Amino acid sequence: MVGPAWFKMGSLAAARMWVSENERLGLKRCTPIGYVFVELAFVTYISTGITFFLGGAVILVKTFSSGFAGRMLLVFLLPALLALVTWILNSTAWRLARRKGFAYDYESDKCTWTES
């Protein structure tokens, strides 16, 4: 596999952009279930960011209206759980692809895998 070390399939912890349309379509053809997992991981990744900032806004509003309480920090459990779900979905998807020998060549912009 050609490309930067941080971009390899095994090191993905969060949703990422596709290098090219060929990579996306190659994964979709290689493992349709894995592709759905990657798309769900992207949705949960976006939801994580939204809930993190909304949680911060809730804490600010509550702090100014009634004072700070330590239990307000529990609001950040939802984004943490969503981040964990994102990681699990993404890891599972790329593990499924790796099982079929999925590889993307950055130079030739082609995907290969073994049918089984």
C-alpha positions as CSV (number, residue, x, y, z in Angstrom):
1,M,0.0,0.0,0.0
2,V,1.4,3.3,-1.0
3,G,0.7,6.5,0.9
4,P,1.4,8.3,4.2
5,A,1.7,6.0,7.2
6,W,-1.0,7.9,9.2
7,F,-3.4,7.3,6.3
8,K,-3.3,3.5,6.3
9,M,-6.5,1.6,7.0
10,G,-5.5,0.2,10.4
11,S,-4.8,3.6,12.0
12,L,-8.1,5.2,11.3
13,A,-9.7,6.3,14.6
14,A,-12.2,8.8,13.1
15,A,-14.1,9.4,9.9
16,R,-12.0,10.6,7.0
17,M,-12.4,11.9,3.5
18,W,-12.0,9.5,0.6
19,V,-8.7,10.0,-1.3
20,S,-10.7,9.5,-4.6
21,E,-14.0,8.4,-5.9
22,N,-12.3,5.2,-7.0
23,E,-11.3,4.3,-3.4
24,R,-14.9,4.9,-2.2
25,L,-16.4,2.8,-5.0
26,G,-13.8,0.1,-4.6
27,L,-14.6,-0.3,-0.9
28,K,-18.3,-0.3,-1.7
29,R,-17.8,-3.2,-4.2
30,C,-15.4,-5.0,-2.0
31,T,-17.5,-5.0,1.2
32,P,-21.0,-3.4,1.0
33,I,-21.5,-3.9,4.7
34,G,-18.2,-2.3,5.5
35,Y,-19.1,0.6,3.3
36,V,-22.3,1.1,5.2
37,F,-20.3,1.0,8.5
38,V,-18.0,3.7,7.1
39,E,-20.9,5.9,6.2
40,L,-22.6,5.4,9.6
41,A,-19.2,6.2,11.2
42,F,-19.2,9.5,9.3
43,V,-22.7,10.3,10.6
44,T,-21.8,9.5,14.2
45,Y,-18.5,11.5,13.8
46,I,-20.5,14.6,12.8
47,S,-23.0,14.0,15.6
48,T,-20.1,13.8,18.0
49,G,-19.0,17.3,17.1
50,I,-22.4,18.7,17.3
51,T,-23.3,17.2,20.6
52,F,-19.9,18.3,22.0
53,F,-20.5,22.0,21.2
54,L,-24.2,21.8,22.2
55,G,-23.1,20.2,25.5
56,G,-20.7,23.1,26.1
57,A,-23.5,25.6,25.3
58,V,-25.8,23.9,27.8
59,I,-23.2,24.0,30.5
60,L,-22.5,27.7,29.9
61,V,-26.2,28.6,30.0
62,K,-26.9,26.6,33.1
63,T,-23.8,28.0,34.8
64,F,-24.9,31.6,34.2
65,S,-28.5,30.9,35.2
66,S,-28.1,28.7,38.3
67,G,-24.4,28.2,38.9
68,F,-22.0,25.4,38.1
69,A,-22.4,21.9,39.3
70,G,-20.0,19.1,38.7
71,R,-22.7,16.8,37.5
72,M,-23.2,19.1,34.5
73,L,-20.1,17.5,33.0
74,L,-22.1,14.4,32.4
75,V,-23.4,16.1,29.4
76,F,-20.1,15.2,27.7
77,L,-20.8,11.5,28.1
78,L,-22.9,11.5,24.9
79,P,-20.2,12.8,22.7
80,A,-17.7,10.4,24.3
81,L,-20.0,7.5,23.6
82,L,-20.6,8.7,20.0
83,A,-16.8,8.9,19.5
84,L,-16.5,5.3,20.7
85,V,-19.2,4.2,18.4
86,T,-17.5,6.0,15.5
87,W,-14.2,4.2,16.3
88,I,-15.9,0.8,16.5
89,L,-17.8,1.2,13.2
90,N,-14.8,2.5,11.4
91,S,-12.5,-0.2,12.7
92,T,-15.0,-2.9,11.9
93,A,-15.5,-1.6,8.4
94,W,-11.8,-1.5,7.6
95,R,-11.2,-4.9,9.3
96,L,-13.8,-6.4,6.9
97,A,-12.1,-4.8,4.0
98,R,-8.6,-6.0,5.1
99,R,-10.0,-9.5,5.5
100,K,-10.8,-9.5,1.8
101,G,-7.3,-8.0,1.0
102,F,-8.6,-4.6,0.0
103,A,-5.8,-2.3,-1.0
104,Y,-5.8,1.1,-2.6
105,D,-2.8,2.2,-4.8
106,Y,-2.5,6.0,-4.4
107,E,-0.3,6.3,-7.5
108,S,-2.4,4.4,-10.0
109,D,-5.7,5.3,-8.3
110,K,-6.9,1.7,-8.3
111,C,-8.3,-0.7,-5.7
112,T,-7.7,-4.4,-5.5
113,W,-9.1,-7.2,-3.4
114,T,-9.7,-10.9,-3.5
115,E,-13.2,-12.2,-4.1
116,S,-14.2,-15.0,-1.8
